[in-house]
Every structure is written in C-alpha cells, then in structure tokens.
Amino acid sequence: MVNTLSNANTRKLRAGKPFHLPPAAQPLRSTVQLVLEDLKSKVDPVVMLTDVRRNYDWQVVMQPDDAAKNRWTATLMLPAEPTIVKYHFLVGETKIQESRQAEGHNQPIYGEWLDVDFKIAVYDPAGMPADWTQGMMIYQIFPDRFATSDPNRPLVSGGVYGMEAKFMQWGDIPEIPPTGRDFFGGDLRGLIQKLDYLQELGVEVLYLNPIFEASTNHRYEAINFMKIDPMLGTEADFDDLIHEAHARKIKIVLDAVFNHCSSDSIYFDITGKQSALTGIPGATQSKQSPYYRWFKFKEWPTAYDGWWGFGFMPEFVECPEMEEYFLGENGVTRHWLRKGIDGWRCDVSFDNTEDFWKRFRKAVDAEKPGAYTVSEEWRDSTHYLLGDEYNATMNYRFTWMVRGYLATDDLLPSELDDRLQVWMRDTPAPAIKAQMNLLDSHDTDRLFSACGGNRQRYLQAISFQLAYPGSPCIYYGAETGLEGAYAEDGRRCMPWDALDTELHDFFKHAIITRNASLALRLGEVETMLIDDAQRVYAFARRYGAETVYVVFNGSENQAQVELPLSGEEDGTFRDLLRLQPAVTAAEGKLSLILPGHSMAWYSR
C-alpha cells in the first residue's frame, strides 16, 4: 500500500515536471502498471526498458488514461528470474528519468543532480530471509577492543608488515596515525565472560569483525582462514563461544573477507615463512604452488594486484581452485557454518563478482538453510537482495538518512521521508525487516561524535534506529557513548570500569521494550506526520491490534503538533520510552508539546 502522506510529499519534492512513482520491488512474473502523470503530450510516451542481468532491452508504448487528464499508463509483465528492470520514458526526443539526491543531505550528488533510470527490483520469494532474521537485535563487536579475559596475559605477535607490534594498556587511545599494529588484548574468552551482559542488554545476534589468524588488529587480511587468531584464543575457545552464546539464544555472524588475504598468508607467503612451516609453497614461492592461480601477477613474484593498491593485501582471482577453497563442501564458508555459526557478513562485496556471491549463497544454503548473509555495500544494494545472493546489506543508506535528519540537520523531515520511501521501494518487502540498520561501524566515525556529543540528538537517533523497520545493529560501546572522530579512532576499548550508567540504562530499556513489541519488531510502517517548519516527523508501526506511534522533534525549539491517529482510537497513550508525559486522544489525534530534540514511542 502506498502511503498517502508520503506519496503527497514525494509529489511536492518533484513538482514542476511529469510525475512517476516507481512500483515497489516485485516477485517474479508479476504484472505491474506504470503511470506517468502531469504530462501534456500529443505523442504517446514510450517506456524504454532493460533487464539488467540479461542485458535485454524492450519497449512499451503508453496509452492515455481516459479517466484522468494528462495521465498515461502501461502494463508490464516482469521477468521470470531475479533481476533489476531499469527504465525511462521517451516523449519524442525528451527523456524522463528519476532525479536522486544523496542519502544524508539535500545537496546534488557530486555537485550536480544525478538523473538515473527508474527501476523495479524483481525478486525470488523462495530466496527471502528466514523468519528468525526478521527484526532481530544485532550487536557488532571489534574483538581486540571489546573484552579481555586477562589484562595481564602475555601477547605475542610476529610483527605487522615490518613494524613491531605495540601492546597497549586497556583504555588507552588507539595509535595515531593508525597502522593496525596496536593491540589491546581483547579475546574470545573475554567475550564469553560478557555474554550475560549482552543477553541482559537484549542482544540477539553478535556480528564479529574478523577472528581468523592475521597480522593486524583488525584482521581484514587473513593469514589462514581455517584458523582462529592465536591472540584471540583457540578453536576450543571458539567452540565454547558458540555453545555459550546459543545457550543464551544469541546467534553468531562472522566476517568473511573473500576478496583478499595477507601477503604473509599461507596462500601468498611473500617472505617464505609459511612455506617453511607448512611444506606447501605459497604463490610467490613457486609457480607450481596450489595457490599460484589465485593471484594476478603483473611480474611474478614481485608485482601483483593488491586490494585498492595495498601490497600487503593481495587480491584473489576467482579461479576454480580459489572458489573450491572458499565455497566447496569442505571450504571456508561451509566449515564454519558446520562449526555452528549462524551467518556471514561479507566484506567489500562490491569487489567480488555477483556470480561469486550467487555460488556463495548456494554453498550457505546447502550447509545451513536459513543462515543470515549480509553484504558490505555503501550504496544502493538492491541488486544483492533479489533472493539468489544475500539476505541483507549493511544499510548505510539508512545511516546517512537518520544522521542527516537528527545528527547534522542536513535533512528536513520531508526529505528524510522521501529517502526512506525510496529505500523501501527498492528493497523486496520480505527482506526489509532483515536489513542491518546501523548508525555507525568500524568503518565510520562514532555516532556520538557525529552528534557533536549532544546526548539528546544521540538518543533520538538511537530511538529512530530501534523503532524503524529493519534489524538494528548497535556498534559495541554505543550504549556507553564511545567516541571517535574517524573509523580507527572509534575502535576504542569498551570501558567496563566506567560505563555511562544513564546511557546504558536508556539503551537497555529501549532495546528490551522494542524486542517485546511485535509492532516495533515486525509491524508495518506508515508515515503519520511531516512538519518541516518545526522539524517534526512521526510514523506508526502496526502489528495486529498493537500500534506504536513514534514521534521526533528534530529542532532545538519546543514544538506543538497534532499527531493524527489511524482510526477511532481513544484513551490514554503512554510513552514506552518513559520520557514524555501520557496524553489522552481527542477527535482522532494526540495534541503534543514536544521539547527540543525529544522523542516518544506512544502506545495505549
């Protein structure tokens, strides 16, 4: 169902030219009607279409709508296989496309308006995310900085690409500039000791940054994908983590870096150290190496392709041998699923081919049907979500939208709503509630810093994240206000001895309240109020008989608004967040006085 208020808002933002609202993502073989409005033309418009995956073009002539002036329609039968159908309209020689702006602000992309073809995602319903992934509560952990089982335990490192490792005291600020060589001693046993804390916080899924053997603290350049990094623990520690997490009904998602490895890895072995240990030559040690074809050498063995040009991270070639190692029956993907993990987050998905990820998905489904798969994609990720690649993406589109409205004042409520509606149209409906909705991560500044340390802005953004459709992902330490002006600066130690109890208590109450509400976890969403003048935005979440009205004042000034209710609702509405006073409905609305930078989740 098209939201009436959002539809009117979309028209308003696109006034002055023919209007077209693309259909939402559709199942295979669906029939849809395209409607072009506000077009005065003596010639019939033509829809120029492309099936992106099959590189197939076709066209359909539109017909005038006898029931409405300046309105044209065309009926389409969509493909029988997953794809993106892109299209634009031709009126004579005039092309009509969609103008999209950046997600987090209202300025033109790259200094000019970006006109792109409209699109319809065509998805396979059989490949949509499992029920358990819908609306789950995710918590991301950077293993070296979350918890240590013993701050005095000896740490051993073989060095970091010619640099000596630095062993830091828990709570020190990470090294500036970042080199990846500063270690704080977080480990799997320390994480196990904090599982009760995470369970009490309401966490249902843990997403761990890489834990396989590597040289750096971030471990995004594996030495051996089949081995736990010794600094993090042993395989027995990993087994205990799986057992103890599952006993608390917490699932585990690991980080898959299948695009590149370490130059010191058993696969590449630029120094010869690994070959001496294993007896199997790496790609730089012999052209007869079983790994030789995994890499693209410009001049063997010294010149080769590295990820983004970094020599210490040689890129893989997607040859059969490489794919068998990662995707085969005894390969990396299936091995760790067999060991008990519940899913994979895949690093730099855009740097592997989509054919690779289709085969990856088949490997996942063969080993553990219903496992959770997440892409790293900073832009529009619709092409990954069609049912034959990933269940979800790290939803950075959502990140920039919410930050733009509540952290930086770069978006008006109308602009926020428009972007949210575009995202939901792009995404298959059965996948929306499985999307990893994050506001910061190991690759961004910290949300608290993005909010300028303003606690109210910060809590507003978190409240939005928890209440909007999707699976919110909290970055470790968010519940105590960890700061960081850039990615590596934000990878600070969890301050276990100095938690911000006020923030922590808010997070705990909000998360548990959200988890207990079917409306907030699984409900449909409807925009209820857009007030640009006062920067107020409100939406409703509904599931069965339960409705929660979520409202934000994005201004520092007090706002007075009338929040419309869905029907003949009456009685007293209380704020589930316990921040705003109860209010009694009258004439189908709530009369609200909202303090500056405030929010509420109203429910009867």
C-alpha positions as CSV (number, residue, x, y, z in Angstrom):
1,M,0.0,0.0,0.0
2,V,1.4,3.4,-1.0
3,N,1.5,5.7,2.0
4,T,-0.8,8.6,1.2
5,L,1.1,11.2,3.1
6,S,4.5,10.0,1.7
7,N,3.0,10.0,-1.8
8,A,1.9,13.6,-1.5
9,N,5.3,14.5,-0.1
10,T,7.1,12.8,-3.0
11,R,5.0,14.8,-5.4
12,K,5.8,18.0,-3.6
13,L,9.5,17.4,-3.8
14,R,9.3,16.6,-7.5
15,A,7.0,19.3,-8.6
16,G,7.4,21.0,-12.0
17,K,7.8,18.0,-14.3
18,P,5.9,14.9,-15.2
19,F,5.4,12.7,-12.1
20,H,6.1,9.0,-11.9
21,L,6.2,6.8,-8.8
22,P,8.0,3.6,-9.5
23,P,6.4,0.3,-8.3
24,A,7.9,-1.3,-5.2
25,A,10.1,-4.4,-5.6
26,Q,8.0,-7.2,-7.1
27,P,8.1,-11.1,-7.1
28,L,9.0,-13.0,-10.2
29,R,6.4,-12.9,-13.0
30,S,4.4,-10.1,-11.5
31,T,2.3,-7.7,-13.6
32,V,2.6,-4.0,-12.8
33,Q,1.2,-0.8,-14.2
34,L,3.4,2.1,-14.8
35,V,1.7,5.5,-14.5
36,L,3.1,8.8,-15.9
37,E,1.2,11.9,-14.7
38,D,1.1,15.6,-15.4
39,L,2.3,15.1,-18.9
40,K,0.8,17.1,-21.7
41,S,1.8,15.4,-25.0
42,K,0.5,14.9,-28.5
43,V,2.6,11.8,-28.9
44,D,2.3,8.6,-26.9
45,P,5.2,8.2,-24.4
46,V,7.3,5.1,-24.8
47,V,8.8,3.1,-21.9
48,M,12.4,2.1,-22.7
49,L,13.2,-0.9,-20.5
50,T,16.3,-3.0,-19.8
51,D,16.6,-6.3,-18.0
52,V,20.0,-5.5,-16.3
53,R,21.1,-9.1,-15.5
54,R,20.4,-10.4,-19.0
55,N,21.3,-7.2,-20.8
56,Y,18.0,-7.3,-22.7
57,D,16.1,-4.2,-24.0
58,W,12.5,-3.8,-24.9
59,Q,9.9,-1.0,-25.1
60,V,6.3,-0.5,-24.4
61,V,4.1,2.3,-25.8
62,M,2.0,4.0,-23.1
63,Q,-1.7,4.7,-23.6
64,P,-3.7,7.7,-22.4
65,D,-5.9,7.2,-19.4
66,D,-9.5,8.2,-20.4
67,A,-10.4,8.7,-16.7
68,A,-7.7,11.3,-16.0
69,K,-6.3,14.2,-17.9
70,N,-2.6,14.2,-18.8
71,R,-2.2,10.7,-17.3
72,W,-0.6,7.8,-19.2
73,T,-0.3,4.1,-18.4
74,A,1.5,0.9,-19.5
75,T,1.2,-2.6,-18.2
76,L,4.3,-4.8,-17.8
77,M,4.9,-8.5,-17.3
78,L,8.1,-8.8,-15.2
79,P,10.8,-11.4,-15.8
80,A,10.7,-15.0,-14.5
81,E,14.2,-14.7,-13.0
82,P,15.6,-12.3,-10.4
83,T,16.9,-9.1,-12.0
84,I,16.7,-5.3,-11.9
85,V,14.5,-3.8,-14.6
86,K,15.6,-0.2,-15.4
87,Y,13.5,2.1,-17.5
88,H,13.0,5.7,-18.5
89,F,10.3,7.4,-20.6
90,L,10.7,8.9,-24.1
91,V,8.4,11.6,-25.2
92,G,9.5,12.4,-28.7
93,E,13.2,13.1,-28.1
94,T,12.8,14.1,-24.4
95,K,14.0,11.6,-21.8
96,I,12.2,11.5,-18.4
97,Q,14.3,9.9,-15.6
98,E,14.4,10.0,-11.9
99,S,16.4,12.6,-10.0
100,R,18.1,11.2,-6.9
101,Q,19.9,13.2,-4.2
102,A,22.5,12.0,-1.7
103,E,21.1,9.9,1.1
104,G,22.2,12.1,4.0
105,H,21.8,15.7,2.8
106,N,19.8,17.7,0.3
107,Q,22.6,18.7,-2.0
108,P,23.1,17.4,-5.5
109,I,25.4,14.4,-5.7
110,Y,28.9,15.3,-6.9
111,G,27.8,18.9,-7.4
112,E,25.0,18.2,-9.9
113,W,21.7,16.5,-10.0
114,L,22.0,12.8,-10.7
115,D,19.4,11.7,-13.2
116,V,19.1,7.9,-13.3
117,D,16.7,5.4,-14.8
118,F,13.8,4.3,-12.7
119,K,14.0,0.7,-11.6
120,I,12.0,-2.2,-10.3
121,A,13.6,-5.0,-8.3
122,V,12.3,-8.4,-9.4
123,Y,12.9,-10.9,-6.6
124,D,12.5,-14.6,-5.9
125,P,10.2,-15.1,-2.9
126,A,11.8,-18.5,-2.2
127,G,15.1,-16.8,-1.5
128,M,14.0,-14.3,1.0
129,P,15.4,-14.1,4.6
130,A,14.4,-16.7,7.2
131,D,11.8,-15.8,9.8
132,W,14.4,-15.6,12.6
133,T,16.2,-12.8,10.8
134,Q,13.2,-10.5,10.8
135,G,13.5,-7.6,13.2
136,M,16.4,-9.1,15.2
137,M,18.6,-7.1,17.5
138,I,22.3,-7.1,16.4
139,Y,25.4,-6.0,18.3
140,Q,28.7,-5.5,16.4
141,I,32.0,-6.4,18.2
142,F,35.6,-5.4,17.2
143,P,37.3,-8.4,19.0
144,D,40.5,-6.7,20.1
145,R,38.7,-3.9,21.9
146,F,35.6,-5.4,23.4
147,A,36.7,-7.5,26.4
148,T,39.9,-9.3,27.6
149,S,39.9,-12.3,29.8
150,D,43.1,-11.2,31.5
151,P,44.6,-7.7,31.0
152,N,47.9,-9.1,32.2
153,R,48.1,-12.0,29.8
154,P,51.2,-12.0,27.6
155,L,50.5,-11.1,24.0
156,V,52.6,-12.4,21.1
157,S,52.9,-11.0,17.6
158,G,55.1,-11.8,14.7
159,G,55.1,-8.1,13.8
160,V,53.0,-6.2,11.4
161,Y,54.5,-5.9,7.9
162,G,57.9,-4.7,9.0
163,M,56.7,-2.9,12.1
164,E,56.9,-4.1,15.7
165,A,53.6,-4.7,17.3
166,K,52.6,-2.3,20.1
167,F,50.9,-3.8,23.1
168,M,48.7,-1.2,24.7
169,Q,47.0,-0.8,28.1
170,W,43.3,-1.4,28.2
171,G,41.6,2.0,27.8
172,D,44.5,3.8,26.0
173,I,43.6,5.8,22.9
174,P,44.3,3.9,19.7
175,E,47.6,4.8,17.9
176,I,47.5,7.9,15.7
177,P,48.0,7.6,12.7
178,P,46.5,4.2,12.6
179,T,48.8,1.4,11.4
180,G,47.0,-1.7,12.6
181,R,49.8,-2.7,14.9
182,D,48.4,-1.6,18.3
183,F,46.9,-4.5,20.3
184,F,44.8,-4.2,23.4
185,G,44.3,-7.9,24.1
186,G,40.6,-8.4,23.6
187,D,39.8,-12.1,23.1
188,L,37.1,-14.7,22.7
189,R,37.3,-15.8,26.3
190,G,36.7,-12.2,27.4
191,L,33.7,-12.1,25.1
192,I,32.3,-15.3,26.6
193,Q,32.6,-13.7,30.0
194,K,30.4,-10.8,28.8
195,L,27.6,-12.9,27.2
196,D,25.4,-12.4,30.3
197,Y,25.8,-8.6,29.9
198,L,24.8,-8.8,26.3
199,Q,21.8,-11.0,27.0
200,E,20.6,-8.6,29.7
201,L,21.0,-5.8,27.2
202,G,18.6,-7.5,24.8
203,V,21.2,-8.6,22.1
204,E,20.0,-11.5,19.9
205,V,22.8,-11.6,17.3
206,L,26.5,-10.9,17.6
207,Y,28.4,-9.8,14.4
208,L,32.1,-10.2,15.0
209,N,34.8,-8.4,12.9
210,P,37.3,-11.0,11.6
211,I,38.7,-13.5,14.0
212,F,40.9,-15.6,11.7
213,E,44.7,-15.6,12.0
214,A,46.1,-12.3,10.7
215,S,48.9,-9.8,11.3
216,T,46.9,-6.6,12.2
217,N,44.5,-5.8,15.0
218,H,41.6,-5.5,12.5
219,R,42.4,-8.9,10.9
220,Y,41.0,-7.9,7.5
221,E,44.0,-9.7,5.9
222,A,43.9,-13.3,6.9
223,I,46.9,-15.5,7.1
224,N,44.8,-18.6,7.4
225,F,41.0,-18.6,7.0
226,M,40.8,-22.0,8.7
227,K,42.5,-21.0,12.0
228,I,41.4,-18.7,14.9
229,D,43.9,-16.0,15.5
230,P,46.0,-17.2,18.5
231,M,45.9,-13.7,20.1
232,L,42.1,-14.1,20.3
233,G,42.2,-17.7,21.5
234,T,41.9,-21.3,20.4
235,E,39.4,-23.3,18.5
236,A,38.2,-24.7,21.8
237,D,37.5,-21.1,22.9
238,F,35.6,-20.6,19.7
239,D,33.6,-23.8,20.3
240,D,32.8,-22.5,23.8
241,L,31.7,-19.2,22.4
242,I,29.2,-20.9,20.1
243,H,27.9,-23.1,22.8
244,E,27.5,-20.4,25.4
245,A,26.0,-17.9,23.0
246,H,23.5,-20.4,21.7
247,A,22.6,-21.4,25.3
248,R,21.5,-17.7,25.7
249,K,19.7,-17.7,22.4
250,I,22.3,-15.4,20.9
251,K,23.4,-16.2,17.3
252,I,26.8,-15.6,15.9
253,V,27.7,-14.0,12.5
254,L,31.3,-13.9,11.3
255,D,33.1,-11.6,8.9
256,A,34.0,-13.1,5.5
257,V,36.9,-11.5,3.6
258,F,36.9,-13.4,0.4
259,N,38.4,-10.7,-1.8
260,H,42.0,-10.6,-0.5
261,C,44.4,-12.0,2.1
262,S,47.7,-11.1,3.8
263,S,50.9,-11.0,1.8
264,D,52.2,-13.1,4.7
265,S,49.4,-15.7,4.3
266,I,49.8,-19.4,3.6
267,Y,48.3,-18.6,0.2
268,F,50.7,-15.8,-0.9
269,D,53.7,-16.1,1.5
270,I,55.8,-13.2,0.3
271,T,58.5,-13.9,2.9
272,G,58.6,-17.7,2.6
273,K,57.9,-18.1,6.3
274,Q,54.6,-20.0,5.9
275,S,56.1,-22.4,3.3
276,A,58.8,-23.3,5.7
277,L,56.2,-24.2,8.3
278,T,53.7,-26.0,6.2
279,G,55.9,-27.5,3.5
280,I,53.4,-26.1,0.9
281,P,54.8,-23.2,-1.2
282,G,52.8,-20.0,-1.4
283,A,52.0,-18.3,-4.7
284,T,55.2,-16.2,-4.5
285,Q,57.4,-19.1,-3.7
286,S,56.7,-21.3,-6.7
287,K,54.6,-21.2,-9.9
288,Q,53.7,-24.8,-9.0
289,S,52.1,-23.6,-5.8
290,P,48.5,-24.8,-5.4
291,Y,47.7,-21.1,-4.8
292,Y,49.6,-19.6,-7.8
293,R,46.4,-19.2,-9.9
294,W,44.7,-17.4,-7.0
295,F,46.5,-14.1,-7.8
296,K,47.1,-11.8,-10.7
297,F,50.8,-11.2,-11.2
298,K,52.0,-8.4,-13.4
299,E,55.5,-9.7,-12.9
300,W,56.0,-12.8,-10.7
301,P,56.6,-12.7,-7.9
302,T,57.0,-9.0,-7.0
303,A,54.3,-7.2,-9.0
304,Y,50.7,-8.1,-8.4
305,D,47.2,-6.7,-7.8
306,G,46.5,-5.7,-4.2
307,W,43.2,-4.5,-2.8
308,W,43.0,-0.8,-3.5
309,G,46.7,-0.9,-4.4
310,F,47.8,-2.1,-0.9
311,G,50.7,-4.6,-1.4
312,F,50.1,-6.3,1.9
313,M,46.6,-7.3,0.8
314,P,46.9,-9.2,-2.5
315,E,43.6,-9.7,-4.2
316,F,42.2,-13.1,-5.2
317,V,41.4,-14.2,-8.7
318,E,38.1,-16.1,-8.8
319,C,39.5,-19.2,-10.3
320,P,38.0,-22.7,-9.7
321,E,40.7,-23.6,-7.1
322,M,40.1,-20.4,-5.1
323,E,36.3,-20.9,-5.2
324,E,36.6,-24.5,-4.2
325,Y,38.6,-23.5,-1.1
326,F,36.1,-20.9,0.0
327,L,32.8,-22.4,-1.3
328,G,33.3,-26.1,-1.6
329,E,31.9,-28.8,0.6
330,N,34.9,-28.6,2.9
331,G,35.6,-25.0,2.2
332,V,35.8,-22.0,4.5
333,T,32.1,-21.0,4.1
334,R,30.6,-24.4,5.0
335,H,33.3,-25.3,7.5
336,W,32.5,-22.5,9.9
337,L,28.7,-22.9,9.4
338,R,29.3,-26.6,10.3
339,K,31.1,-25.4,13.4
340,G,28.0,-23.6,14.5
341,I,27.9,-20.0,13.2
342,D,24.6,-18.6,12.1
343,G,25.7,-16.4,9.2
344,W,28.3,-14.4,7.3
345,R,28.8,-10.7,6.8
346,C,30.8,-10.4,3.6
347,D,33.5,-7.7,3.3
348,V,33.8,-5.5,0.3
349,S,31.1,-7.4,-1.6
350,F,31.4,-5.0,-4.5
351,D,34.9,-6.2,-5.2
352,N,33.9,-9.7,-5.9
353,T,31.7,-10.7,-8.9
354,E,28.0,-11.3,-8.4
355,D,28.5,-14.8,-9.9
356,F,30.8,-15.5,-7.0
357,W,28.2,-14.4,-4.4
358,K,25.5,-16.5,-6.1
359,R,27.7,-19.5,-5.7
360,F,28.4,-18.4,-2.1
361,R,24.7,-18.3,-1.4
362,K,24.3,-21.8,-2.8
363,A,27.1,-23.0,-0.5
364,V,25.4,-21.4,2.5
365,D,22.0,-22.8,1.7
366,A,23.5,-26.3,1.1
367,E,25.1,-26.3,4.6
368,K,22.7,-24.3,6.7
369,P,19.4,-23.3,5.1
370,G,18.1,-20.1,6.7
371,A,21.6,-18.8,7.7
372,Y,21.9,-15.0,7.6
373,T,24.0,-13.4,4.8
374,V,24.9,-9.7,4.8
375,S,26.8,-7.7,2.2
376,E,29.0,-4.7,2.8
377,E,27.7,-2.1,0.3
378,W,27.8,1.6,1.0
379,R,25.5,2.5,-1.9
380,D,22.3,1.1,-3.3
381,S,22.4,-2.7,-2.7
382,T,19.2,-3.7,-4.3
383,H,21.0,-6.0,-6.8
384,Y,22.2,-8.2,-3.9
385,L,18.8,-8.7,-2.4
386,L,16.9,-10.5,-5.1
387,G,16.9,-13.9,-3.5
388,D,19.9,-15.6,-5.0
389,E,22.8,-13.7,-3.3
390,Y,22.3,-12.0,0.1
391,N,19.5,-11.7,2.7
392,A,20.6,-8.3,3.7
393,T,23.1,-5.5,3.5
394,M,24.8,-3.2,5.9
395,N,22.3,-0.4,5.4
396,Y,24.5,2.7,5.1
397,R,21.7,4.4,3.2
398,F,19.7,4.3,6.5
399,T,22.8,5.5,8.3
400,W,23.1,8.7,6.3
401,M,19.3,9.4,6.3
402,V,18.9,9.2,10.1
403,R,22.2,11.1,10.7
404,G,21.1,13.8,8.1
405,Y,17.9,14.4,10.0
406,L,18.8,14.0,13.7
407,A,22.6,14.4,13.9
408,T,23.6,17.1,11.4
409,D,20.3,18.9,10.5
410,D,21.1,18.4,6.8
411,L,17.7,16.9,6.0
412,L,14.2,18.2,6.6
413,P,11.5,15.7,7.7
414,S,10.1,15.7,4.2
415,E,13.5,14.9,2.7
416,L,14.1,12.1,5.2
417,D,10.7,10.6,4.5
418,D,11.3,10.7,0.7
419,R,14.6,8.9,1.1
420,L,13.1,6.3,3.4
421,Q,10.3,5.6,0.9
422,V,12.8,5.2,-2.0
423,W,14.8,2.7,0.1
424,M,11.7,0.7,0.9
425,R,10.5,0.7,-2.7
426,D,14.0,-0.5,-3.7
427,T,14.0,-3.4,-1.2
428,P,11.9,-6.6,-1.5
429,A,9.2,-6.3,1.1
430,P,10.0,-9.7,2.7
431,A,13.6,-8.5,3.2
432,I,13.1,-5.1,4.7
433,K,12.9,-6.2,8.3
434,A,16.1,-8.3,7.9
435,Q,18.2,-5.3,6.8
436,M,21.1,-4.5,9.1
437,N,20.2,-0.9,10.0
438,L,23.3,0.7,11.5
439,L,24.2,4.2,12.5
440,D,28.0,3.6,12.9
441,S,30.5,0.9,12.5
442,H,34.2,0.0,12.5
443,D,34.4,1.9,9.1
444,T,32.9,5.2,10.2
445,D,33.2,7.8,12.9
446,R,31.2,7.1,16.1
447,L,27.6,8.3,16.1
448,F,28.1,10.1,19.4
449,S,30.9,12.1,17.8
450,A,28.8,12.7,14.7
451,C,26.2,14.2,17.0
452,G,28.8,16.6,18.4
453,G,28.5,14.9,21.8
454,N,24.9,16.1,22.1
455,R,23.2,13.4,24.2
456,Q,19.7,14.3,23.1
457,R,20.5,14.1,19.4
458,Y,22.3,10.8,20.1
459,L,19.3,9.3,21.9
460,Q,17.0,10.5,19.2
461,A,19.0,8.7,16.5
462,I,19.2,5.5,18.6
463,S,15.4,5.7,19.2
464,F,14.8,6.1,15.5
465,Q,17.0,3.1,14.7
466,L,15.3,0.9,17.2
467,A,11.8,1.8,16.1
468,Y,12.1,1.8,12.3
469,P,11.6,-1.4,10.2
470,G,14.7,-3.5,10.0
471,S,17.2,-5.2,12.3
472,P,19.0,-2.5,14.2
473,C,22.8,-3.1,14.7
474,I,24.4,-1.4,17.7
475,Y,28.2,-0.9,17.5
476,Y,29.8,-2.1,20.7
477,G,30.1,0.7,23.3
478,A,27.3,2.7,21.8
479,E,25.4,2.1,25.0
480,T,28.1,4.0,26.9
481,G,28.7,6.8,24.4
482,L,32.1,5.7,23.0
483,E,33.5,8.5,20.8
484,G,35.7,8.5,17.7
485,A,36.2,11.2,15.0
486,Y,37.0,8.6,12.3
487,A,36.9,4.8,11.9
488,E,40.1,3.8,13.7
489,D,39.6,6.4,16.4
490,G,36.3,4.8,17.1
491,R,37.7,1.4,17.7
492,R,38.3,2.2,21.4
493,C,38.3,-0.2,24.3
494,M,35.0,-0.9,26.0
495,P,35.2,1.0,29.3
496,W,34.0,-1.7,31.6
497,D,35.0,0.1,34.7
498,A,33.5,3.4,33.7
499,L,30.2,2.7,31.9
500,D,27.9,5.6,31.5
501,T,25.0,4.2,33.5
502,E,22.5,6.7,32.4
503,L,23.1,5.9,28.7
504,H,23.3,2.2,29.4
505,D,20.0,2.2,31.2
506,F,18.3,4.0,28.4
507,F,19.7,1.6,25.8
508,K,18.7,-1.4,27.9
509,H,15.1,-0.2,28.5
510,A,14.6,0.8,24.9
511,I,16.0,-2.4,23.4
512,I,14.0,-4.7,25.7
513,T,10.9,-2.7,25.1
514,R,11.4,-2.8,21.4
515,N,12.1,-6.6,21.5
516,A,8.9,-7.2,23.4
517,S,6.8,-5.2,21.0
518,L,5.6,-7.1,17.9
519,A,4.6,-3.7,16.3
520,L,8.2,-2.3,16.7
521,R,9.9,-5.6,15.7
522,L,7.7,-6.8,12.9
523,G,5.0,-4.2,12.2
524,E,4.2,-2.4,9.0
525,V,5.1,1.3,8.9
526,E,3.1,4.3,7.9
527,T,4.2,8.0,7.9
528,M,1.8,10.0,10.1
529,L,3.2,13.5,10.3
530,I,5.7,15.6,8.3
531,D,6.2,19.1,9.7
532,D,9.2,20.8,8.0
533,A,8.6,24.2,9.8
534,Q,9.1,22.6,13.2
535,R,11.3,19.7,12.1
536,V,8.8,17.1,13.4
537,Y,8.5,13.7,11.9
538,A,6.2,10.8,13.1
539,F,5.4,7.3,11.9
540,A,3.3,4.4,13.2
541,R,4.3,0.7,13.5
542,R,1.4,-1.7,13.5
543,Y,1.1,-5.5,14.1
544,G,-2.3,-7.0,14.7
545,A,-4.1,-5.0,17.3
546,E,-0.9,-3.2,18.5
547,T,0.1,0.2,17.2
548,V,3.0,2.3,18.4
549,Y,3.3,6.0,17.3
550,V,6.9,7.2,17.1
551,V,7.5,10.9,17.0
552,F,10.6,13.1,16.8
553,N,11.2,16.8,17.3
554,G,14.4,17.4,15.3
555,S,14.7,21.1,16.4
556,E,16.2,22.6,19.5
557,N,12.9,24.5,19.9
558,Q,9.7,23.3,21.5
559,A,7.2,22.1,19.0
560,Q,3.4,21.9,19.3
561,V,1.8,19.4,16.9
562,E,-1.4,17.4,16.3
563,L,-0.5,13.8,15.7
564,P,-3.2,12.0,13.7
565,L,-4.2,8.5,14.8
566,S,-5.1,5.7,12.4
567,G,-8.7,5.4,13.3
568,E,-11.2,6.0,16.1
569,E,-8.6,5.3,18.7
570,D,-9.3,6.8,22.1
571,G,-7.9,6.5,25.7
572,T,-4.6,7.4,27.2
573,F,-1.3,6.9,25.3
574,R,1.9,6.4,27.3
575,D,5.4,6.9,26.1
576,L,7.1,3.5,26.1
577,L,10.5,5.2,26.5
578,R,9.2,6.8,29.7
579,L,10.4,10.3,28.6
580,Q,7.2,12.2,27.7
581,P,4.0,12.6,29.8
582,A,1.0,10.5,29.0
583,V,-1.6,12.1,26.7
584,T,-5.3,11.4,26.0
585,A,-6.6,11.1,22.5
586,A,-9.3,13.5,21.3
587,E,-11.0,13.6,18.0
588,G,-8.7,11.0,16.5
589,K,-5.4,12.8,17.3
590,L,-2.9,13.4,20.0
591,S,-2.1,17.0,21.0
592,L,1.6,17.0,21.8
593,I,4.0,19.6,23.2
594,L,7.5,18.3,22.4
595,P,10.6,19.7,24.0
596,G,13.6,20.4,21.7
597,H,15.4,17.3,20.4
598,S,12.9,15.0,22.0
599,M,11.2,11.8,21.0
600,A,8.5,9.4,22.2
601,W,7.0,5.9,21.4
602,Y,3.3,6.3,22.2
603,S,1.2,3.3,22.8
604,R,-2.1,2.6,24.6
